[in-house]
Amino acid sequence: MSKNDHINESILSDEIREHQKENRIDHMTYLPDMEVIDSDVMDRVITAMNEYDYDKYTEKDVIRALNKDSLTPEDFAALLSPAALPHLEEMAQKAQQETRKHFGNSVYMFTPLYIANYCENYCIYCGFNCHNKINRAKLNYEEIEEEMKAIAETGLQEILILTGESKAKSDVKYIGEACKIARKYFKVIGLEVYPMNSDEYHYLHECGVDYVTVFQETYNSDKYETLHLAGHKRIFPYRFNTQERALMGGMRGVAFAALLGLDDFRKDAFATGMHAYLLQRKYPHAEISFSCPRLRPIINNDKINPMDVHEAQLLQVVTAYRLFMPYAGITISTRECARVRDNIVNIAATKISAGVSTGIGSHVEDLEDKGDEQFEISDSRSVEEVYNDLAALHLQPVMSDYIYV
């Protein structure tokens, strides 16, 4: 097994064989309820990724990229290559300069709120997957308001609402009502839920949503098929085109991510950057941002870890994103420990979460029927602790810079 086949073969083999026999859904074919849009972005990204040979780049290519003020996709490819690792300090210094130039010392703070963890997908690396024996829960509207009120009392003004990917348990109206409640307490609202059609995104935008985050997980469609054994998420192109449908639905911003460690992280990071780059050119008004998550252990399975994506490689990906797309936001999540997060936010990241729980109903003590967490977090600092640690780094914590008029 190659070094890039990061999921333990013993986990995959029996499950894959069994479920591929049962599940005859073609992972590249849209289901009847899925909107098909006229876009060539996916074909362009996948073609570029398949042609990306990171071993061909040399130190000369890396130095040339570092000496440029504006990077091409070819320069971005060089900075993600193994040849760039010896120049990581230079990349970090230049990335910090670009971050300060465009964002100053500002770092935006937010927290995620999981309102349901029911899921209809079978993704073998996720704690919410439909075959994982965990406690399932869904907050009602009163409980959602209690949670949001408690979060708002910490001073945060941005919230990211999340659910498991179950349209039956968390339909669009339920999510929309949660967003309307959120608008009472927060100035910026993000969504990280199942992919939707553009008309559904339009409805949610009317309910108050500002931006949509979607993890493609891996851009390798063959590996994607082996990791997503059942459910709507199995359909690769529908998930890929989610950000474009969200922009078509009126969303102000979209965020991109691959789950680093599922497959060849260099190719996945390159595809993520190209996906964002092409949509930025197609929709110049869109606010583009990246997340840079690495795999974390999940409940009932402690064998899935980001084997080859170490801290140096994570920093390489983050700084390459910053140098390639200097105006893009970059979020560093609680999947990373406080030390790593503080280091990256001091160099290139512009947004950090705080007071995080990935469980259901975790911000109010007396809520009953709490659901289990999606993954283990590494940074459990409170909002106040993150705020103070940012200030100690001479950074300016920002709760919100957006005002509705």
C-alpha positions in Angstrom: 0.0 0.0 0.0 1.5 3.4 -1.0 2.2 6.1 1.5 -0.7 8.1 0.2 -3.3 5.4 0.9 -4.0 6.8 4.4 -6.9 4.8 5.5 -6.0 1.5 7.1 -6.6 -1.3 4.6 -8.1 -3.5 7.3 -10.8 -0.9 7.9 -11.7 -0.6 4.3 -11.5 -4.0 2.7 -14.5 -6.0 4.1 -16.7 -2.9 4.3 -16.0 -1.7 0.8 -16.6 -5.1 -0.8 -19.8 -5.7 1.1 -21.3 -2.2 0.5 -20.2 -1.9 -3.1 -22.1 -5.1 -3.8 -25.2 -3.7 -2.2 -24.9 -0.1 -3.4 -25.2 0.1 -7.1 -25.5 3.9 -7.2 -22.9 5.3 -9.6 -21.0 7.9 -7.6 -20.7 10.2 -10.7 -24.4 10.2 -11.7 -26.8 12.7 -10.3 -29.9 11.5 -8.4 -33.3 12.8 -9.6 -33.7 15.5 -6.9 -30.2 17.0 -7.6 -29.8 20.2 -9.6 -27.5 20.0 -12.6 -25.8 23.3 -13.4 -24.0 24.4 -16.6 -20.4 24.6 -15.4 -17.0 23.4 -16.5 -15.3 24.1 -13.3 -15.2 20.5 -12.1 -13.7 19.2 -15.3 -11.0 21.9 -15.2 -10.1 21.2 -11.6 -10.0 17.4 -11.9 -8.0 17.7 -15.2 -5.4 20.0 -13.5 -5.2 17.8 -10.5 -4.7 14.6 -12.5 -1.9 16.3 -14.4 -0.2 17.7 -11.3 3.1 15.9 -10.8 4.6 17.6 -7.7 7.8 15.6 -8.0 8.8 17.4 -11.1 9.2 20.8 -9.4 12.7 21.9 -8.3 14.1 24.4 -5.9 14.5 26.8 -8.8 10.7 26.7 -9.4 10.0 27.3 -5.7 12.4 30.3 -5.6 10.8 31.8 -8.7 7.4 31.5 -7.2 8.6 33.1 -3.9 10.0 36.1 -5.8 6.7 36.9 -7.6 4.1 39.4 -6.4 1.2 37.5 -8.0 1.2 33.7 -8.4 -0.1 31.6 -11.2 -1.5 28.1 -10.7 1.9 26.8 -11.8 3.6 28.7 -9.0 1.0 27.4 -6.5 1.8 23.9 -7.7 5.5 24.5 -7.0 4.8 25.8 -3.5 2.9 22.6 -2.6 5.6 20.3 -3.9 8.2 18.5 -1.7 10.8 20.9 -3.2 9.2 23.7 -1.2 9.6 22.2 2.2 13.2 23.4 2.7 11.9 26.9 2.0 9.0 26.7 4.6 10.5 29.5 6.7 10.6 31.8 3.6 7.0 30.8 2.7 5.9 31.6 6.2 7.5 35.0 6.3 6.1 36.0 3.0 2.7 34.6 3.9 2.7 36.7 7.1 3.6 39.8 5.1 0.7 39.1 2.7 -1.7 38.5 5.6 -0.8 41.8 7.3 -1.0 43.7 4.0 -4.6 42.6 3.4 -6.0 41.9 6.8 -3.8 43.8 9.2 -3.6 42.2 12.6 -7.3 41.3 12.6 -8.4 37.7 13.4 -12.1 36.9 13.3 -13.6 34.8 16.0 -16.6 32.5 15.7 -18.0 29.3 17.1 -19.8 26.3 15.5 -23.1 25.2 16.8 -24.2 21.6 16.0 -28.0 21.5 16.1 -28.5 17.8 14.9 -26.3 14.8 14.3 -28.6 12.5 12.4 -26.9 11.5 9.1 -28.0 9.3 6.1 -24.5 8.9 4.7 -22.0 6.1 5.2 -18.6 7.9 5.3 -16.2 5.6 7.0 -14.0 8.3 8.5 -16.8 10.4 10.1 -18.3 10.0 13.6 -21.7 11.0 12.4 -22.0 8.2 9.7 -25.3 6.4 9.7 -23.8 3.0 10.8 -21.9 4.4 13.8 -23.6 3.5 17.1 -23.7 7.0 18.7 -26.3 9.0 20.6 -28.3 10.9 18.1 -30.1 14.1 18.9 -31.8 17.1 17.3 -32.4 20.4 19.1 -35.9 22.0 18.9 -36.3 25.7 18.2 -36.5 26.6 21.9 -33.3 24.7 22.6 -31.6 26.3 19.5 -32.5 29.7 20.9 -31.1 28.8 24.4 -27.8 27.6 22.8 -27.5 30.7 20.7 -28.3 33.0 23.5 -25.6 31.4 25.7 -23.1 31.7 22.9 -23.9 35.3 22.2 -23.4 36.1 25.9 -19.7 35.3 25.4 -19.4 38.2 23.0 -19.2 36.3 19.8 -21.1 37.8 16.8 -20.5 35.1 14.2 -21.9 31.5 14.3 -21.5 28.5 12.0 -24.6 26.3 12.1 -24.0 22.6 11.5 -26.1 19.4 11.1 -25.5 15.9 10.1 -26.4 15.2 6.5 -29.9 14.1 6.8 -32.6 16.0 4.9 -35.3 13.9 6.5 -34.3 14.8 10.1 -32.9 18.3 9.3 -34.9 19.6 6.4 -34.4 23.0 4.8 -37.2 24.6 6.7 -35.8 23.5 10.0 -32.4 24.9 9.1 -34.0 28.1 7.9 -35.8 28.6 11.2 -32.6 28.0 13.0 -31.0 30.8 10.9 -33.8 33.2 11.6 -33.2 32.6 15.3 -29.5 33.1 14.8 -30.2 36.5 13.1 -31.5 37.7 16.5 -28.2 37.2 18.2 -25.4 37.2 15.5 -24.3 39.6 12.7 -22.7 36.8 10.6 -24.2 33.4 10.0 -22.5 30.5 8.2 -23.8 27.1 7.3 -22.1 23.7 7.1 -24.8 21.2 6.2 -25.7 18.9 3.4 -25.4 20.2 -0.2 -28.5 21.8 -1.6 -29.9 23.1 -4.8 -29.6 26.8 -5.7 -33.2 27.6 -4.9 -32.8 26.1 -1.4 -29.7 28.3 -0.9 -31.7 31.3 -2.0 -34.3 30.5 0.6 -31.7 30.1 3.3 -30.0 33.3 2.2 -33.4 35.0 2.7 -33.4 33.5 6.2 -30.2 35.3 7.0 -27.3 33.0 5.9 -24.2 34.8 4.7 -21.8 32.0 3.7 -21.7 28.3 3.0 -18.8 25.9 3.9 -18.4 22.5 2.2 -15.6 20.0 2.6 -15.1 18.1 -0.7 -13.2 15.6 1.6 -11.0 14.4 -1.3 -10.9 15.5 -5.0 -9.8 12.0 -6.1 -13.1 10.6 -7.3 -11.9 7.0 -7.2 -10.9 7.3 -3.6 -14.0 9.3 -2.9 -16.1 6.4 -4.1 -14.4 4.0 -1.6 -14.8 6.3 1.3 -18.5 7.2 0.8 -20.4 4.0 0.6 -24.0 5.1 0.8 -26.2 8.2 0.9 -26.5 11.4 -1.1 -22.9 12.4 -0.3 -21.8 9.5 -2.5 -22.5 11.6 -5.6 -19.2 13.3 -6.2 -20.1 15.9 -8.8 -23.2 17.2 -6.9 -21.0 17.8 -3.9 -18.3 19.4 -6.0 -20.6 22.0 -7.4 -22.1 23.0 -4.1 -20.2 26.3 -3.7 -21.3 27.4 -7.2 -24.9 26.6 -6.5 -24.7 28.5 -3.2 -23.3 31.6 -5.1 -26.1 31.2 -7.7 -28.5 31.2 -4.7 -27.2 34.6 -3.6 -24.7 33.6 -0.8 -22.1 36.3 -0.1 -19.3 33.8 0.5 -18.3 30.2 0.2 -15.5 28.2 1.8 -13.5 25.3 0.5 -11.7 22.4 2.1 -10.3 18.9 1.6 -9.9 16.7 4.6 -6.1 16.4 4.6 -5.0 12.8 5.1 -7.8 11.0 3.3 -5.7 10.8 0.1 -2.7 12.4 -1.4 -2.8 15.7 0.5 -0.7 17.6 -2.0 -3.1 16.8 -4.9 -6.1 17.5 -2.7 -4.7 20.9 -1.6 -3.9 21.8 -5.2 -7.4 20.9 -6.3 -8.9 22.8 -3.4 -6.9 25.9 -4.4 -7.8 25.5 -8.1 -11.5 25.1 -7.2 -11.5 28.3 -5.2 -9.4 30.1 -7.8 -11.6 29.3 -10.8 -14.8 30.2 -8.9 -13.3 33.5 -7.7 -12.6 34.4 -11.4 -16.1 33.3 -12.4 -17.8 35.1 -9.5 -15.5 38.1 -8.7 -17.9 39.4 -6.0 -17.7 36.2 -3.9 -15.9 36.1 -0.6 -13.7 33.1 -0.8 -12.2 31.3 2.1 -10.3 28.1 2.9 -10.4 25.6 5.8 -7.4 23.3 6.4 -8.7 20.4 8.4 -6.6 17.3 9.2 -8.3 14.0 10.1 -9.1 13.5 13.7 -10.1 10.3 15.7 -13.8 9.5 15.8 -16.0 7.6 18.3 -15.8 3.8 17.9 -12.8 4.1 15.6 -9.4 5.3 16.7 -7.5 3.9 13.7 -8.0 6.7 11.3 -5.4 9.4 11.5 -3.6 11.9 9.2 -0.5 9.7 8.8 1.5 11.8 6.4 0.2 15.3 7.0 2.4 16.5 9.8 2.6 20.1 11.1 5.2 21.1 8.5 3.0 19.9 5.7 0.0 21.6 7.2 1.9 24.9 7.4 3.0 24.4 3.8 -0.6 24.0 2.6 -1.8 27.1 4.6 1.0 29.4 3.4 0.6 28.2 -0.2 -3.1 29.1 0.0 -2.2 32.5 1.3 0.4 33.3 -1.3 -1.8 32.0 -4.2 -4.9 33.8 -3.1 -3.8 36.6 -0.8 -7.4 38.1 -0.3 -8.9 34.7 0.8 -9.9 34.0 4.3 -8.3 31.0 6.0 -9.8 29.3 9.0 -7.9 27.1 11.4 -10.1 24.7 13.4 -10.0 23.0 16.8 -8.9 19.8 15.1 -5.5 21.4 15.8 -4.0 22.0 19.2 -3.7 25.5 20.7 0.0 25.7 19.9 -0.4 24.9 16.2 -3.5 27.2 15.9 -1.7 30.1 17.5 1.3 29.6 15.2 -0.7 29.5 12.0 -3.0 32.4 13.0 0.1 34.5 13.6 1.3 33.6 10.0 -1.6 33.2 7.6 -5.0 32.3 9.1 -7.6 35.0 9.5 -10.3 33.2 11.4 -10.3 31.0 14.5 -13.1 29.2 16.4 -13.4 29.4 20.1 -15.5 27.8 22.9 -16.1 24.8 20.6 -18.0 21.6 21.1 -18.9 19.3 18.2 -21.7 17.6 20.3 -25.4 18.5 20.3 -26.7 20.8 23.0 -23.3 21.5 24.7 -23.6 25.2 25.5 -26.5 25.0 27.9 -26.0 22.6 30.9 -29.7 21.6 31.5 -30.5 20.6 27.9 -31.5 16.9 27.8 -30.9 14.2 25.1 -27.5 15.5 24.1 -25.9 13.9 21.0 -22.4 12.6 20.6 -19.6 14.6 19.0 -18.5 14.3 15.4 -14.8 14.1 16.2 -12.4 14.8 19.0 -11.3 18.4 19.3 -7.7 19.4 20.3 -8.2 22.9 21.4 -10.8 23.3 24.2 -10.1 27.0 25.1 -13.0 29.2 25.9 -13.8 32.4 24.0 -12.1 34.5 26.6 -9.0 32.4 26.6 -8.7 32.5 22.8 -9.3 36.3 22.8 -6.6 36.8 25.4 -4.1 34.6 23.6 -4.6 36.4 20.4 -4.1 39.7 22.1 -0.8 38.3 23.6 0.4 37.7 20.1 -0.3 41.4 19.3 -3.3 40.4 17.1 -6.7 42.1 17.1 -9.6 39.7 17.9 -12.6 40.8 15.8 -16.1 39.6 16.6 -17.7 41.1 13.4 -16.9 43.6 10.8 -20.2 43.3 8.8 -23.2 45.5 9.3 -26.6 45.0 7.7 -28.3 48.3 6.6 
